């Protein structure tokens, strides 16, 4: 059973994950509008992953006898300077999410909520991957610059990313 504080904080995390999805959908739209279909694809896959994250927490709160309370989702940014700007903002956002997940783990430890602590380990591992992916793409963008063949090659690479819906997903 979740404490009221843990339930409240997990509901806040659902909102943050939903905002993440919304942000990446906005970046996908911006990429489409600027002629970067591979970037648009990458961000749309990211959108689906973030929705999956929100649903994992949603299911967990319900499974633990808590009450899900959905809140309004803030409007995300909709314009970006260039591909590098989008990925720098993506990395900064993922670092914010990592901090938030870590704070949830700290709360679970403080409350001796072992079930939630174990549940959150998946998210800790996921955030390592998220930040690593963002750093890799930023490094490629630095090498390629923001114009020409290098950007075209990165766009083509990002276009190959595929989202696979997990079998246990409720999305």
Secondary structure as the mmCIF struct_conf table of DSSP 4:
data_model
#
loop_
_struct_conf.conf_type_id
_struct_conf.id
_struct_conf.beg_label_comp_id
_struct_conf.beg_label_asym_id
_struct_conf.beg_label_seq_id
_struct_conf.end_label_comp_id
_struct_conf.end_label_asym_id
_struct_conf.end_label_seq_id
HELX_RH_AL_P HELX_RH_AL_P1 UNK A 4 UNK A 33
TURN_TY1_P TURN_TY1_P1 UNK A 34 UNK A 35
HELX_RH_AL_P HELX_RH_AL_P2 UNK A 37 UNK A 63
TURN_TY1_P TURN_TY1_P2 UNK A 64 UNK A 65
HELX_LH_PP_P HELX_LH_PP_P1 UNK A 72 UNK A 77
BEND BEND1 UNK A 81 UNK A 82
HELX_RH_AL_P HELX_RH_AL_P3 UNK A 83 UNK A 110
TURN_TY1_P TURN_TY1_P3 UNK A 111 UNK A 112
HELX_RH_AL_P HELX_RH_AL_P4 UNK A 114 UNK A 144
BEND BEND2 UNK A 146 UNK A 147
HELX_RH_AL_P HELX_RH_AL_P5 UNK A 148 UNK A 159
TURN_TY1_P TURN_TY1_P4 UNK A 160 UNK A 160
TURN_TY1_P TURN_TY1_P5 UNK A 167 UNK A 168
#
